[in-house]
Amino acid sequence: DQYQDFNGNNIMTSDGSGNITPNATGIKNTPAFRAKASSSFTAAHNTNVVIPADTELMDTDSKYDTSTYRFTPSAGKYYLFAKSTFQNFAADKVAYLSIRKNGSAIATFTNGIGVSDDVSNFVANIEEANGTDYFDAVILQTSGSTQTATSACYFGGYKLIGA
């Protein structure tokens, strides 16, 4: 079955079993992507490090660049999210995770723990893009020494419809 607008354009199709596939760009949550770090990496004390999310798990419109770790979507509003995990993080120190737009933080999550242990941060934000804006995710830690972030670090996002 095909559902069309008044001009005969296919808006969506159904396979007859209840599975619907949107065809119109305006009703798709794309572009969408999710990428993760392929291996553990280090972060020096008090230094912003872009999460090296070099393994694409999904990239519907080729808007994510695995060499710069940047998402450069078309114009619209986007839900963006990121996660970081440090191994054996130093006691009584702080780990930060930020999503940036054009190099400036737009959302940051801060996590400090009282004992040496693994520490994870998650941050999410809704942000508008103009078609030339780019987004990335960065970590920063203040342990006093270099720390190891795990391959569990990731960055993702998708376009919101109806927003």
Secondary structure by P-SEA (a helix, b strand, c coil): ccccccccccccccccccbbbbcccccccccccccccccccccccccccccccccccccccccccccccccccccccccccbbbbbccccccbbbbbbbbccccccbbbbbbbccccbbbbbbbbbbccccccccbbbbbbccccbbbbcccccccbbbbccc
